Amino acid sequence: GLQPKIEKIIKNEIIIYRVIIGPYNSEEEANQESIKLKKLGFDNIVKTY
């Protein structure tokens, strides 16, 4: 599939990884992918269609 784009954001010395996934054909497909990423430990996921 498509490689997720990972942005590293540093706020007040706290590192946040924002993952941008997509574009996907449907919300269902995007949700499946975000569930997989959440299991890998990513929690800030931006979905694009």
Backbone as XML, in Angstrom:
<?xml version="1.0"?>
<chain id="A" units="angstrom">
  <residue number="1" name="GLY">
    <atom name="N" x="0.826" y="-1.207" z="0.000"/>
    <atom name="CA" x="0.000" y="0.000" z="0.000"/>
    <atom name="C" x="0.850" y="1.242" z="0.000"/>
  </residue>
  <residue number="2" name="LEU">
    <atom name="N" x="0.198" y="2.338" z="0.279"/>
    <atom name="CA" x="0.901" y="3.614" z="0.306"/>
    <atom name="C" x="1.678" y="3.749" z="1.598"/>
  </residue>
  <residue number="3" name="GLN">
    <atom name="N" x="2.828" y="4.369" z="1.508"/>
    <atom name="CA" x="3.609" y="4.609" z="2.719"/>
    <atom name="C" x="3.018" y="5.798" z="3.453"/>
  </residue>
  <residue number="4" name="PRO">
    <atom name="N" x="2.804" y="5.659" z="4.754"/>
    <atom name="CA" x="2.331" y="6.827" z="5.493"/>
    <atom name="C" x="3.439" y="7.865" z="5.593"/>
  </residue>
  <residue number="5" name="LYS">
    <atom name="N" x="3.041" y="9.127" z="5.574"/>
    <atom name="CA" x="3.987" y="10.220" z="5.710"/>
    <atom name="C" x="4.013" y="10.566" z="7.186"/>
  </residue>
  <residue number="6" name="ILE">
    <atom name="N" x="5.190" y="10.600" z="7.773"/>
    <atom name="CA" x="5.276" y="10.871" z="9.200"/>
    <atom name="C" x="5.936" y="12.221" z="9.416"/>
  </residue>
  <residue number="7" name="GLU">
    <atom name="N" x="5.228" y="13.126" z="10.089"/>
    <atom name="CA" x="5.789" y="14.427" z="10.419"/>
    <atom name="C" x="6.214" y="14.404" z="11.865"/>
  </residue>
  <residue number="8" name="LYS">
    <atom name="N" x="7.381" y="14.948" z="12.126"/>
    <atom name="CA" x="7.860" y="15.024" z="13.504"/>
    <atom name="C" x="7.655" y="16.461" z="13.958"/>
  </residue>
  <residue number="9" name="ILE">
    <atom name="N" x="6.844" y="16.639" z="14.983"/>
    <atom name="CA" x="6.543" y="17.969" z="15.495"/>
    <atom name="C" x="7.102" y="18.051" z="16.902"/>
  </residue>
  <residue number="10" name="ILE">
    <atom name="N" x="7.883" y="19.096" z="17.171"/>
    <atom name="CA" x="8.417" y="19.242" z="18.523"/>
    <atom name="C" x="7.762" y="20.451" z="19.176"/>
  </residue>
  <residue number="11" name="LYS">
    <atom name="N" x="7.035" y="20.189" z="20.263"/>
    <atom name="CA" x="6.340" y="21.251" z="20.996"/>
    <atom name="C" x="6.790" y="21.205" z="22.435"/>
  </residue>
  <residue number="12" name="ASN">
    <atom name="N" x="7.339" y="22.304" z="22.914"/>
    <atom name="CA" x="7.794" y="22.364" z="24.310"/>
    <atom name="C" x="8.636" y="21.148" z="24.669"/>
  </residue>
  <residue number="13" name="GLU">
    <atom name="N" x="9.557" y="20.805" z="23.787"/>
    <atom name="CA" x="10.462" y="19.672" z="23.985"/>
    <atom name="C" x="9.756" y="18.322" z="24.025"/>
  </residue>
  <residue number="14" name="ILE">
    <atom name="N" x="8.472" y="18.291" z="23.673"/>
    <atom name="CA" x="7.768" y="17.012" z="23.555"/>
    <atom name="C" x="7.688" y="16.702" z="22.065"/>
  </residue>
  <residue number="15" name="ILE">
    <atom name="N" x="8.094" y="15.509" z="21.714"/>
    <atom name="CA" x="8.064" y="15.135" z="20.304"/>
    <atom name="C" x="6.738" y="14.454" z="19.990"/>
  </residue>
  <residue number="16" name="ILE">
    <atom name="N" x="6.054" y="14.976" z="18.979"/>
    <atom name="CA" x="4.794" y="14.393" z="18.520"/>
    <atom name="C" x="5.030" y="13.912" z="17.095"/>
  </residue>
  <residue number="17" name="TYR">
    <atom name="N" x="4.637" y="12.687" z="16.828"/>
    <atom name="CA" x="4.689" y="12.200" z="15.459"/>
    <atom name="C" x="3.284" y="12.250" z="14.898"/>
  </residue>
  <residue number="18" name="ARG">
    <atom name="N" x="3.117" y="12.997" z="13.805"/>
    <atom name="CA" x="1.811" y="13.038" z="13.171"/>
    <atom name="C" x="1.910" y="12.222" z="11.892"/>
  </residue>
  <residue number="19" name="VAL">
    <atom name="N" x="1.010" y="11.294" z="11.768"/>
    <atom name="CA" x="1.047" y="10.392" z="10.623"/>
    <atom name="C" x="-0.053" y="10.792" z="9.657"/>
  </residue>
  <residue number="20" name="ILE">
    <atom name="N" x="0.328" y="11.017" z="8.407"/>
    <atom name="CA" x="-0.665" y="11.347" z="7.390"/>
    <atom name="C" x="-0.766" y="10.156" z="6.456"/>
  </residue>
  <residue number="21" name="ILE">
    <atom name="N" x="-1.948" y="9.566" z="6.406"/>
    <atom name="CA" x="-2.142" y="8.389" z="5.568"/>
    <atom name="C" x="-3.111" y="8.720" z="4.441"/>
  </residue>
  <residue number="22" name="GLY">
    <atom name="N" x="-2.959" y="8.025" z="3.346"/>
    <atom name="CA" x="-3.884" y="8.228" z="2.248"/>
    <atom name="C" x="-3.142" y="8.770" z="1.029"/>
  </residue>
  <residue number="23" name="PRO">
    <atom name="N" x="-3.856" y="9.151" z="-0.007"/>
    <atom name="CA" x="-5.319" y="9.146" z="-0.068"/>
    <atom name="C" x="-5.897" y="7.732" z="-0.255"/>
  </residue>
  <residue number="24" name="TYR">
    <atom name="N" x="-7.050" y="7.531" z="0.318"/>
    <atom name="CA" x="-7.730" y="6.247" z="0.212"/>
    <atom name="C" x="-9.019" y="6.403" z="-0.570"/>
  </residue>
  <residue number="25" name="ASN">
    <atom name="N" x="-9.505" y="5.264" z="-1.055"/>
    <atom name="CA" x="-10.739" y="5.269" z="-1.837"/>
    <atom name="C" x="-11.959" y="5.489" z="-0.968"/>
  </residue>
  <residue number="26" name="SER">
    <atom name="N" x="-11.881" y="5.061" z="0.280"/>
    <atom name="CA" x="-13.056" y="5.150" z="1.128"/>
    <atom name="C" x="-12.648" y="5.379" z="2.567"/>
  </residue>
  <residue number="27" name="GLU">
    <atom name="N" x="-13.600" y="5.813" z="3.357"/>
    <atom name="CA" x="-13.350" y="6.010" z="4.773"/>
    <atom name="C" x="-13.049" y="4.675" z="5.437"/>
  </residue>
  <residue number="28" name="GLU">
    <atom name="N" x="-13.734" y="3.632" z="4.969"/>
    <atom name="CA" x="-13.535" y="2.284" z="5.516"/>
    <atom name="C" x="-12.071" y="1.867" z="5.387"/>
  </residue>
  <residue number="29" name="GLU">
    <atom name="N" x="-11.518" y="2.079" z="4.209"/>
    <atom name="CA" x="-10.131" y="1.709" z="3.936"/>
    <atom name="C" x="-9.175" y="2.513" z="4.820"/>
  </residue>
  <residue number="30" name="ALA">
    <atom name="N" x="-9.459" y="3.789" z="4.972"/>
    <atom name="CA" x="-8.618" y="4.647" z="5.808"/>
    <atom name="C" x="-8.694" y="4.220" z="7.269"/>
  </residue>
  <residue number="31" name="ASN">
    <atom name="N" x="-9.889" y="3.845" z="7.714"/>
    <atom name="CA" x="-10.046" y="3.415" z="9.106"/>
    <atom name="C" x="-9.275" y="2.131" z="9.377"/>
  </residue>
  <residue number="32" name="GLN">
    <atom name="N" x="-9.318" y="1.194" z="8.439"/>
    <atom name="CA" x="-8.565" y="-0.057" z="8.579"/>
    <atom name="C" x="-7.088" y="0.249" z="8.773"/>
  </residue>
  <residue number="33" name="GLU">
    <atom name="N" x="-6.575" y="1.143" z="7.945"/>
    <atom name="CA" x="-5.164" y="1.485" z="7.981"/>
    <atom name="C" x="-4.805" y="2.198" z="9.279"/>
  </residue>
  <residue number="34" name="SER">
    <atom name="N" x="-5.692" y="3.071" z="9.744"/>
    <atom name="CA" x="-5.377" y="3.805" z="10.966"/>
    <atom name="C" x="-5.410" y="2.882" z="12.181"/>
  </residue>
  <residue number="35" name="ILE">
    <atom name="N" x="-6.263" y="1.851" z="12.140"/>
    <atom name="CA" x="-6.286" y="0.873" z="13.235"/>
    <atom name="C" x="-4.948" y="0.137" z="13.284"/>
  </residue>
  <residue number="36" name="LYS">
    <atom name="N" x="-4.432" y="-0.220" z="12.113"/>
    <atom name="CA" x="-3.127" y="-0.893" z="12.058"/>
    <atom name="C" x="-2.040" y="0.000" z="12.648"/>
  </residue>
  <residue number="37" name="LEU">
    <atom name="N" x="-2.059" y="1.279" z="12.273"/>
    <atom name="CA" x="-1.036" y="2.209" z="12.760"/>
    <atom name="C" x="-1.159" y="2.452" z="14.255"/>
  </residue>
  <residue number="38" name="LYS">
    <atom name="N" x="-2.389" y="2.501" z="14.753"/>
    <atom name="CA" x="-2.578" y="2.680" z="16.201"/>
    <atom name="C" x="-1.957" y="1.526" z="16.967"/>
  </residue>
  <residue number="39" name="LYS">
    <atom name="N" x="-2.080" y="0.318" z="16.410"/>
    <atom name="CA" x="-1.472" y="-0.850" z="17.054"/>
    <atom name="C" x="0.048" y="-0.737" z="17.082"/>
  </residue>
  <residue number="40" name="LEU">
    <atom name="N" x="0.610" y="-0.017" z="16.102"/>
    <atom name="CA" x="2.054" y="0.187" z="16.068"/>
    <atom name="C" x="2.481" y="1.320" z="16.997"/>
  </residue>
  <residue number="41" name="GLY">
    <atom name="N" x="1.508" y="2.007" z="17.582"/>
    <atom name="CA" x="1.837" y="3.025" z="18.559"/>
    <atom name="C" x="1.669" y="4.454" z="18.083"/>
  </residue>
  <residue number="42" name="PHE">
    <atom name="N" x="1.190" y="4.642" z="16.860"/>
    <atom name="CA" x="0.925" y="6.004" z="16.401"/>
    <atom name="C" x="-0.464" y="6.396" z="16.861"/>
  </residue>
  <residue number="43" name="ASP">
    <atom name="N" x="-0.596" y="7.589" z="17.425"/>
    <atom name="CA" x="-1.936" y="7.950" z="17.884"/>
    <atom name="C" x="-2.468" y="9.222" z="17.245"/>
  </residue>
  <residue number="44" name="ASN">
    <atom name="N" x="-1.603" y="10.014" z="16.629"/>
    <atom name="CA" x="-2.079" y="11.254" z="16.029"/>
    <atom name="C" x="-2.127" y="11.057" z="14.517"/>
  </residue>
  <residue number="45" name="ILE">
    <atom name="N" x="-3.246" y="10.563" z="14.032"/>
    <atom name="CA" x="-3.334" y="10.168" z="12.634"/>
    <atom name="C" x="-4.270" y="11.098" z="11.872"/>
  </residue>
  <residue number="46" name="VAL">
    <atom name="N" x="-3.760" y="11.652" z="10.779"/>
    <atom name="CA" x="-4.558" y="12.522" z="9.932"/>
    <atom name="C" x="-4.901" y="11.729" z="8.681"/>
  </residue>
  <residue number="47" name="LYS">
    <atom name="N" x="-6.194" y="11.546" z="8.430"/>
    <atom name="CA" x="-6.605" y="10.752" z="7.278"/>
    <atom name="C" x="-6.917" y="11.665" z="6.097"/>
  </residue>
  <residue number="48" name="THR">
    <atom name="N" x="-6.461" y="11.270" z="4.919"/>
    <atom name="CA" x="-6.802" y="12.028" z="3.722"/>
    <atom name="C" x="-7.486" y="11.098" z="2.727"/>
  </residue>
  <residue number="49" name="TYR">
    <atom name="N" x="-8.388" y="11.694" z="1.930"/>
    <atom name="CA" x="-9.096" y="10.900" z="0.923"/>
    <atom name="C" x="-8.778" y="11.441" z="-0.454"/>
  </residue>
</chain>
